[in-house]
């Protein structure tokens, strides 16, 4: 006699982009659960070489790849999940999303394969049953993005609907910007000592319903808003203690970088202009790296 299906499973990832291992994991979860909630991480971050696709774009690619394998609509649901750069807040968002979709009392299985520090979150939900995912070695989204952005052939394991989307995206201005960012990040990393941890100075100034921001002009994050400030040379630290520190290891694109943030007007040497705070708060994907997270975490203290 077959075991009855669990009512719900949750699969969390960035899926930048989805590939065959992701599809196989959802198929595996559907053998054990009636419905699967796929949470699309980093949904609040701007396009970058690490996160080139929006949550709706990833949902469309992933859904098309699943339908091609015969997965019925309605059994898999997609929801955006923001990066919080804070484990407790992020885990609370995951639980809240599951409760909203399945109901607060529904037993949940958490799908995943624990491989490294990036999947340590699987241990953060002790009340949920673990559903181990099948491991497909030799397939990862990092290598896939690298091949796509440098014009090399895509690896095996890219579903046809995803290949088609990537081909269409590759003729857009956004792809050209991402290629330039890739080259700039690679060059910046080559200039740094191995294993370096950097520091940056930033200022958050909010007054009269406005926040002072700078628009980036170089190829890394071109056109995005950032808090005024600068990345310090390797080995250099700020001269005075900051009001807040943001040092999540994944917050910066080039290298692990700790942001020392002061509350108040930036020094005159840093160019910034006032932007409506109300507008800035509702446009997280206009911001560079985690600067919108810093804004939302600190602005009430101004």
C-alpha positions in Angstrom: 0.0 0.0 0.0 1.5 3.3 -1.0 2.2 6.0 1.5 -0.3 8.9 1.3 1.1 12.2 0.0 2.1 14.9 2.4 0.0 18.0 1.8 2.9 20.5 1.2 6.6 20.8 0.4 8.8 23.9 0.2 11.8 24.3 -2.2 13.9 27.4 -1.7 16.6 28.6 -4.1 17.7 31.4 -6.3 17.4 29.4 -9.6 19.5 31.8 -11.6 18.5 30.2 -13.9 16.6 27.0 -13.3 18.2 23.8 -14.6 17.6 20.1 -14.8 18.6 19.4 -11.2 16.0 21.9 -10.0 13.3 20.3 -12.2 14.3 16.9 -11.0 14.0 18.1 -7.4 10.5 19.4 -7.9 9.5 16.1 -9.6 10.9 14.2 -6.7 9.0 16.4 -4.2 5.8 15.8 -6.1 6.2 12.1 -5.5 6.0 12.8 -1.8 3.7 15.9 -1.6 0.5 17.1 -3.1 1.8 20.6 -3.8 5.2 22.2 -3.9 5.9 25.9 -3.1 9.0 27.1 -4.9 10.4 30.2 -3.2 12.4 32.4 -5.6 15.2 33.9 -3.5 16.9 37.3 -4.0 13.7 38.6 -5.4 14.4 42.1 -4.1 17.9 42.5 -5.6 18.7 44.3 -8.8 19.9 42.5 -11.9 23.6 41.5 -11.6 25.9 38.8 -12.7 24.9 36.9 -9.6 21.2 37.5 -10.0 20.5 38.3 -13.6 16.8 37.3 -13.7 13.7 38.7 -11.9 11.4 36.5 -9.9 8.7 36.6 -12.6 11.3 35.6 -15.2 12.5 32.7 -13.1 9.0 31.6 -12.4 8.2 31.6 -16.1 11.3 29.6 -17.0 10.9 27.1 -14.2 7.1 26.7 -14.9 7.7 26.1 -18.6 10.4 23.5 -17.9 8.2 21.7 -15.5 5.2 21.7 -17.8 7.4 20.2 -20.5 8.0 17.2 -18.3 4.2 16.7 -17.7 3.9 18.5 -14.3 0.3 19.7 -13.9 -0.5 23.3 -13.3 -1.6 24.0 -9.8 0.7 21.4 -8.1 3.7 23.8 -8.2 3.3 27.4 -6.9 5.9 30.2 -7.2 6.4 33.1 -4.8 9.2 35.7 -4.5 11.4 35.6 -1.5 13.5 38.7 -0.6 17.1 38.5 0.6 17.3 40.0 4.1 21.0 39.3 4.9 19.7 38.2 8.3 19.1 34.5 9.0 16.3 35.0 11.5 14.3 37.4 9.3 14.8 35.3 6.2 13.7 32.1 7.9 10.6 34.0 9.3 9.8 35.0 5.7 10.0 31.4 4.5 7.7 30.2 7.3 5.2 33.1 6.6 5.1 32.3 2.8 4.4 28.6 3.6 1.7 29.5 6.1 0.1 32.0 3.6 -0.1 29.4 0.8 -0.8 26.2 2.7 -2.3 27.4 6.0 -0.5 27.8 9.4 -1.3 24.3 10.6 -0.4 22.4 7.5 2.6 20.0 8.0 5.4 21.0 5.6 8.3 19.1 4.1 11.5 21.1 3.3 13.1 20.0 0.1 16.9 20.3 -0.4 20.3 18.7 -0.6 22.8 20.0 1.9 26.0 20.5 0.1 27.8 23.5 1.5 27.4 26.7 3.5 24.8 28.0 1.0 22.4 25.2 2.0 22.9 25.4 5.8 19.5 27.0 6.0 18.0 23.5 5.7 18.8 23.2 9.5 16.9 26.3 10.4 13.4 24.7 10.3 13.4 22.0 13.0 9.6 21.8 13.0 9.5 20.8 9.3 10.2 17.4 8.0 13.3 17.2 5.7 12.8 15.7 2.2 16.3 15.1 0.8 16.6 16.1 -2.9 18.3 13.9 -5.5 21.9 14.9 -6.2 22.9 15.5 -9.8 26.7 16.1 -9.8 28.4 18.4 -12.2 25.5 20.8 -12.7 25.3 24.3 -11.1 23.8 27.6 -12.0 27.1 29.5 -11.3 28.9 27.7 -14.2 25.8 28.1 -16.4 25.8 31.8 -15.9 29.5 32.0 -16.6 29.1 30.2 -19.9 26.1 32.3 -20.9 27.7 35.7 -20.1 30.9 34.8 -21.8 29.4 33.4 -25.0 30.5 29.8 -24.4 28.2 26.8 -25.1 25.7 26.2 -22.4 26.4 23.0 -20.4 24.1 20.0 -20.6 21.1 20.0 -18.3 19.5 23.3 -19.4 15.9 22.6 -20.2 14.8 23.7 -23.7 12.4 26.5 -22.4 15.2 27.9 -20.3 17.6 27.8 -23.3 15.0 29.6 -25.4 14.6 32.3 -22.8 18.4 32.8 -22.4 18.7 33.1 -26.2 16.0 35.8 -26.3 17.5 37.7 -23.3 20.9 37.6 -25.0 19.8 40.2 -27.6 18.6 42.8 -25.0 20.4 45.8 -23.6 20.2 44.2 -20.1 22.4 41.4 -21.3 25.0 43.8 -22.8 25.2 45.5 -19.4 25.6 42.2 -17.6 28.4 41.2 -19.9 30.2 44.5 -19.1 29.6 43.9 -15.4 31.0 40.4 -15.7 34.2 41.7 -17.3 34.5 44.5 -14.7 34.0 42.1 -11.7 36.6 39.7 -13.1 39.1 42.5 -13.5 38.4 43.9 -10.1 38.9 40.4 -8.5 42.1 39.9 -10.4 43.5 43.1 -8.8 42.8 41.9 -5.2 45.0 39.7 -3.1 43.5 36.1 -2.6 41.1 35.8 0.3 40.9 39.5 0.9 38.0 41.0 3.0 37.3 44.7 2.1 35.6 47.5 4.0 33.5 50.4 2.7 32.2 53.6 4.1 28.6 54.6 3.5 26.3 57.4 4.7 22.5 57.2 5.1 20.9 60.6 5.2 17.1 60.9 5.4 15.4 64.3 5.9 12.1 65.9 5.0 10.8 62.7 3.2 13.9 62.4 1.1 17.0 60.1 1.0 20.3 61.1 -0.5 21.5 58.6 -3.1 24.2 58.3 -5.7 23.7 56.8 -9.2 26.6 54.4 -10.1 28.4 55.2 -13.3 30.9 52.3 -13.7 30.2 49.0 -15.2 29.5 47.2 -11.9 25.9 48.2 -11.1 25.7 50.9 -13.7 22.7 53.1 -13.3 21.7 51.7 -9.9 21.2 53.8 -6.7 23.7 53.4 -3.9 24.3 55.1 -0.5 27.0 57.7 -1.0 30.4 56.5 0.0 33.3 54.4 -1.2 35.1 51.0 -1.0 38.3 51.4 0.9 41.6 50.2 -0.4 42.6 46.6 0.6 43.8 46.6 4.3 42.3 50.0 5.1 39.7 50.4 7.9 37.5 53.4 8.6 39.0 56.0 10.9 36.0 56.2 13.3 33.4 53.8 14.5 30.2 53.7 12.4 26.6 53.7 13.5 25.9 50.3 11.9 27.8 47.4 10.3 26.6 45.2 7.5 29.0 42.3 6.9 27.0 39.4 5.4 29.5 37.4 3.3 27.3 37.5 0.2 26.3 41.1 0.2 28.9 42.4 -2.2 29.7 41.3 -5.8 33.5 41.6 -6.1 34.7 40.3 -2.7 33.4 39.9 0.9 33.0 43.5 2.0 31.8 45.0 5.3 29.8 48.2 5.0 30.3 50.7 7.8 27.3 53.0 7.7 27.0 56.4 9.4 23.6 58.1 9.8 23.7 61.7 8.6 24.8 63.8 5.6 27.8 62.4 3.7 31.0 64.4 3.4 30.9 67.0 0.6 33.4 64.9 -1.4 30.7 62.3 -2.2 28.1 63.2 -4.8 24.5 62.5 -3.8 21.1 63.9 -4.7 17.8 63.7 -2.8 15.3 61.1 -3.9 11.7 60.7 -2.6 12.0 58.3 0.4 8.5 56.9 -0.5 9.7 56.1 -4.0 13.0 54.7 -2.9 11.4 52.3 -0.4 9.1 50.7 -3.1 11.9 50.2 -5.6 14.3 47.7 -4.1 15.6 46.5 -7.4 16.8 50.0 -8.3 19.5 49.6 -5.6 23.0 48.3 -5.8 23.8 45.1 -3.8 22.1 45.3 -0.3 21.8 49.1 -0.1 18.0 49.0 -0.1 18.2 46.5 2.8 20.4 48.9 4.7 18.0 51.7 4.0 14.9 49.8 5.2 16.8 48.6 8.3 18.1 52.0 9.4 16.1 54.9 8.1 13.7 55.0 11.0 16.6 55.7 13.3 17.5 59.0 11.5 
